[in-house]
Amino acid sequence: MIKTLNSKIENNLNKFDEALGRKCTRDGIIDEKQYLEAPVKILWILKEANSPEDDIHDMRGGIASLLDGEEIHKDWAKTFTALAYSTYGILNNIKLESYPKIAANAPVVESLQKTVFINVKKPPGVSATIVREMNDFYSKYNLLLKEQIEIINPDVFIFGGSFRFFQKEWFEIFGNKSYEDISKSHIQEYQYGNKLLLSTYHPNQRMITRDVYCNSIIDSVMKWKGK
């Protein structure tokens, strides 16, 4: 029997559970069929689930049901509005000025179901990341994280405030580095083998406008694709 990507990821998450001695917050592929058929396979990597009450048990289900009427659910909107616009733009080769509004435009939000979303730290955290805890988690469990990412095998990695927790040598598993652009403060581009890695702010950031945030990501991917 051929294992699906979702079953492989679940096995990987079970290893996290066993190592942690507790059930970790589930993440990974939202919709396997849509992900595999997407023109660009995108992996979003954030830091940890913002769940101080430990009441988010599966990020995948929350992302699959983000729409609350005509808007993204208020508890998720600050982070996932930017993710939705960026993803929609990448998959449709359009920039923010030509986007439909979130309200009454389910395709913008539903585009996230064609991507993968993971957190570096699997147990939930709070709104303000404790850097020491993130570093400790990565140090202990980076091989399991590597296994999860290798299962997902994306084309494009988008690190939303999480790039600094990874050791640079870790990226060599994707091939030799052939391109690097760190000239802009809000987004850095790297190419390892045939993979594009983008390091940018967390999507719920206040340093730049949402238009600049999303379009910088879209521009980088379009340039990489040769559009």
Residue pairs with C-beta under 8 A, 6 or more apart in sequence:
3 11
4 32
5 29
5 32
5 35
5 36
5 151
5 152
6 28
6 29
6 32
8 151
9 28
9 29
9 148
9 151
9 152
12 144
12 147
12 148
12 151
13 24
13 26
13 27
13 28
13 122
13 148
15 144
15 147
16 24
16 122
16 141
16 144
17 23
17 24
19 140
19 141
19 144
20 122
20 123
22 123
23 57
24 122
24 123
25 49
25 51
25 56
25 57
25 58
25 59
25 119
25 122
25 123
25 124
26 57
26 58
26 59
26 60
27 49
27 58
27 59
27 60
27 117
27 118
27 119
27 122
28 60
28 116
28 117
28 118
28 148
28 152
29 35
29 60
29 116
29 152
30 60
30 63
30 64
30 112
30 113
30 114
30 115
30 116
30 117
31 64
31 113
31 114
34 113
34 114
35 41
35 114
35 115
35 116
37 114
38 91
38 114
38 115
39 91
40 90
40 91
40 155
40 156
40 221
40 225
41 115
41 116
41 152
41 153
41 154
41 155
41 156
42 87
42 90
42 91
42 114
42 115
42 116
42 154
42 155
42 156
42 158
43 115
43 116
43 117
43 118
43 149
43 152
43 154
43 156
43 157
43 158
44 83
44 115
44 116
44 117
44 118
44 158
44 160
45 118
45 119
45 120
45 157
45 158
45 159
45 160
45 162
46 79
46 117
46 118
46 119
46 120
46 160
46 161
46 162
46 202
46 203
47 119
47 120
47 121
47 125
47 129
47 134
47 160
47 161
47 162
47 165
47 202
48 119
48 120
48 121
48 122
48 123
48 124
48 125
48 129
48 134
49 56
49 59
49 119
49 124
49 125
50 56
50 79
50 124
50 125
50 126
50 127
51 124
51 125
52 124
52 125
52 126
52 127
54 124
56 62
56 124
59 117
59 119
60 117
62 76
63 76
63 80
63 112
63 113
63 117
64 113
65 73
66 72
66 73
66 76
66 80
66 84
66 109
66 112
67 73
67 106
67 109
68 74
70 102
70 103
70 104
71 77
71 102
71 103
72 80
72 81
72 84
72 102
72 109
78 204
79 202
79 203
79 204
80 109
80 112
80 203
81 102
81 203
81 210
82 203
82 204
82 210
82 213
82 214
83 112
83 117
83 160
83 203
84 102
84 108
84 109
84 111
84 112
85 96
85 99
85 108
85 210
85 214
86 158
86 203
86 213
86 214
86 217
86 218
87 111
87 112
87 114
87 115
88 94
88 99
88 107
88 108
88 111
89 95
89 96
89 99
89 214
89 215
89 217
89 218
90 156
90 217
90 218
90 221
90 222
91 111
91 114
92 111
93 222
93 227
94 218
95 214
95 215
95 218
95 219
96 210
96 211
96 214
96 215
96 218
97 211
99 108
100 107
100 108
102 108
102 109
116 152
116 154
118 148
118 149
118 152
120 134
120 137
120 138
120 145
120 162
120 165
121 133
121 134
121 137
121 138
122 137
122 141
123 137
125 133
129 161
134 165
135 165
138 145
138 165
138 166
142 166
142 167
142 170
146 170
146 173
149 157
150 173
154 195
155 194
155 195
155 196
156 195
156 196
156 197
156 198
156 221
156 224
157 195
157 196
157 197
157 198
158 198
158 200
158 217
159 166
159 197
159 198
159 199
159 200
160 200
160 201
160 202
160 203
161 200
161 201
161 202
161 205
163 188
163 197
163 199
171 177
171 190
171 192
171 197
172 192
174 192
174 193
174 194
174 195
174 197
175 192
175 193
175 194
175 195
176 192
176 193
177 190
177 191
177 192
178 191
178 192
178 193
179 189
179 190
179 191
180 188
180 189
180 190
180 191
181 188
181 189
181 190
182 188
182 189
184 216
186 200
186 201
186 207
186 208
186 212
186 213
186 216
187 198
187 199
187 200
187 216
187 217
187 220
188 198
188 199
188 200
189 196
189 197
189 198
189 220
189 224
190 196
190 197
190 198
190 199
191 197
191 224
196 220
196 221
196 224
198 217
198 220
198 221
200 213
200 216
200 217
201 207
201 208
201 213
203 213
205 213
